[in-house]
Amino acid sequence: QVQLVESGGGSVQAGGSLSLSCAASGVTSSSYCVGWFRQTPGKEREGVAGISTGGGTTFYADSVKGRFTISQDNAKNTLYLQMNSLKPEDTAMYYCAADKKSALSRIRRCLVSADFGYWGQGTQVTVSS
């Protein structure tokens, strides 16, 4: 069974940086999508960054390209999200997610929440102007 636990959220001023971590258990093969999503009240959950395990291909939403970096440490079973040049519009609850790859998730670059069945509890990121 897959279990995901996020940590590392907090408050920062615009232009600052934060790093999120997701301790993952149960992701035992190279056939998974793992990723980071975010959500603000009243809005749909948005894909931020994803990794196709095995090959390690990474995907990013246009809104974070060049500012956020997703990475994984297979030895530690941990997923990371390094967030630089943060903006107030990055304020959200951030979630780690995982699921086995499917034809759809491959096409949708591990960035669509409907393709994921395992979620962490979320960690809040607040960016002030």
Summary of the structure (lengths in Angstrom):
residues: 129
radius of gyration: 13.5
end to end distance: 40.4
largest distance: 41.5
contacts: 400
relative contact order: 0.31
helix: 9%
strand: 50%
